Amino acid sequence: MSNRLDSRPDKIFISVDISTGRSTLSFSPADVGAPQLQEDDRTGALALRAAKAISDRYPGCTIHGPHFHAARPPGRKKAFRKPSTEGTGDE
């Protein structure tokens, strides 16, 4: 994984998809660099090590995570809520 960035990051976010075992480093502001993916990193240890190396180069850059989540199963639709009619005056 390359740690090359286009400018100075303020924050580094680490997310880990436990269903695929893939971790992602993303940056704030977003134009600092593209998200960096790491395969076979179910614990987030590889991403955390990379984030610490980047943070050491840019003092004041904070690390957030790793945050763990599971991808929505394929074919499952996102549930939508109906908008509330309370307080709209359409009664």
N, C-alpha and C positions, 0 to 999 in steps of 0.2 A: 504494500500500500504506500502510495506516495504521500508525503506530508507537505507538498508544495502548495502554497496559498498565494493568491493574488494581492492580498493586503493583510492588515492586522485584524485578527478576530477579537471581539469583545467577549463572546461566549462560545462554548463548544457544548453541543448536545449529543448525548449518546443514547441511542435506542436499540433494543435487542428484540428481534422477532423470534420468540422461542419456538414457534411452529416450523420455521425454516432454518434456524440456527445462524441467521445473518445479523450482523450488527451494522449500524450506520452512524457515522459522525457527521453532524451538520453544524453550520456556523451561523453566528449572528455578528454583524449584518450578513445577509444572504449573499451579497456580491463578493464576499471574501474568497469563496471557492466553492466548487461543486461538492455535494455530499460524498463521503468516502465509505465504500462498502467493504466489509470484511466477512468472508465466508467461514463457516464452521467456528463460530464464536458464541456459543449458547450462553456462556457466563458473562460475556462482555469484557473479559480480561484483556484481549488483544486490542479492542477499541479503547479501553481505559489507558492502556500503556501508550498508545499512539496519541491520545488526547493529552496525557501528561507531558509527553515530549514537545508537543506544540505549545502547550501552556507555559512550559519552562522557557521557550524562546520568546514569548510575548508576556512579560510580567503584567499582572492585572487581569489576564484572560481567565475566566472562570469556567469550570467544568460542571455540567449538569447531567446527572445520570450515573450509571446506566439505568434507563427506564425499560422495564420488560413488558411486552405485550404479545398477543397472538393475532395473527392475521385472520380476517374473516374468512370462513370456508368458501371455496369457489361456488358460485351459483346462489349464494344466500344474498337476498336483497336487503338493503338498508331500510330500516323502519322509519317511516315519516309520521309526524304528529300533525293532526289537524290544527289549524290556527284557532286560537281561543276567540270566541265572539263576545266575551265579557268586556264591558266598558267601551264598545265600539259605537254605541248609540244606534245600532241597527235593530233594535228590539221592536 
